[in-house]
Amino acid sequence: MALDFHKKVKDANEVYEIKRENLSISRVAKICRSRTLFALFNRYRLTRSLQVKCLNTRDQIAKTPTNRNGPWKRDTIQSRLRTPFNRNAVKDCELKDSSDEYLVKWLIAQDFDVSRAEKMLRQSLEWRRTSRADVILESYTPCEVLEQHFSMGHVGLDTFGCPVFICALGKMDLKGLLASMTKKEYYNFLTWMLETFVVVIAQENNRTGCRTRKQTFIIDLDQFSMRHLTSKPVGSFMNAGAAILVLIQNYLVNYPDQFRRVFIINAPSMFPWLFSFIKPLLAQNDVPKFKIFGSNKKEWISALQEEIDSDQFPSYYGGSMTDPNGDPKCPSKLNLGGEVPRFFYLRKNPPVAKDYMETLSISAGIGGKKKLEYNVDVIYSSIRWEFMTEGGDISYRVYNKNNKNNSDDLVPQCRVDSHLVMEEGLISCDQPGKYVFEFDNSYSYLRKKKLRYHIVVEQHENSQ
């Protein structure tokens, strides 16, 4: 039966993507039992004609009681989603997208274990709340050093209608970048970049009429070495290897099943060891999506051209795209990183306390907490703050104590590098009450901190 199914698919002249994914025929046949065309189209990039042929064999496949992996299961993706228990499990969640296609991504990431998929989705929603992912594109703008020296660019589309992004990771000066930004800046930038991926996919869908939720990456590891993993600037919040891992984790955990293909080119001999750390983070169906090539340029150019038309990626990487001035690297679409000038380094430009700032000493260890309370009597007033520290970073949060003495976090607990850059913020107070700034240095065993701050309550012009 499996051979008959394989023949029917092959007769459609559309089987090459299935073969490329190294999927077993039994696995493809099992998926083809689904009554939902989108599952086939989005996951395996099958054309409509092939979907029809696959679905026409569904009844024949279902009659086979066993295969080498055990009995067929008759539940389908869509039936799982439509059962009251599964839909009700997330009905209290505020989802930006409640479509079947969106929910299936979480099921795929957890191998269709509903309880694990629900947990993963809820954790991601909490991450979106704390990282302000829903408003990050409007509220955040990458700093100059990231715009000029972080390599990631959208260059075109692959043959499946998925946006193609290129990252010249090996040419990036990760040590210089980490020395030039705070932890808060880095995490904001990651969130901004990941949300930008989603927006680009939607924009290209609207432009081309395609229906995809995926993207393709080309990761260039030319010049990549252990230095990229182990380098850590003095006083930096993490080393380069940890920064890369955080990026990958945030992408996989909060944007599941979003990449169609990852081309790793110019991989050094150490890459298999490096990939062994990444592989456990990947969903089972994501591993075959990676294509890894060494320094044989002819080999990886041929692989790129099989799935990406030559006019959709730069001539520098084997395509035919150039900038209007003929530059084969297409700097208008992609920067290739490069060394970060030292004048960007934060330790070269530490914050300076302002004359109007007050001073507060915060001890180390147990008892290293200080609270500052501010009364807001007029609705829609705002609280503006700026502070810096001497002696190292500090953790802080802002919350509102209501009449029942409960607290609602307005700024969740976070550690900020206020010894490197002035921390500033503004919140709107939609109800009167007592607002508390809590500064925490209890995690530091030895170093006490000197806090220089200015916090002011500003009444709204139209407040009564």
SULVENRA-V342992 format. One line per field, one symbol per residue. psi: psi as a letter, one per 40 degrees, with the letter a starting at -180 (. if undefined). A space follows every 50 residues. Layout:
psi: ???
//
This chain:
psi: dddddddddddefeedddddefiidddddddeeiehdddddddefiiddd ddddddedddddehdiaeeaiiheiidddddeiddddddedehghdheid dddddddddfffhdddddddddddddddddefddedddeihiidddddeh hhihdaiaeeehihihhgddeigdddddeeiidddddddddddddddddd dddddddeeigifiihihhhehehiddddehhiheieiiddddddddddd dddegifehdihhhifhidedddddddddeeiideddeehhhiaegdddd ddddddehideeiiddeeaehiideeheefeddhifbihhieeehdeegi ihiideiihhhhiiahefihhhihhhdhieiihiihiiiheaiiiiihih hadeeihhhdhihihigeedihhiihihheiiahhhhhhhedehddhiih hhihhihhhidei.
//
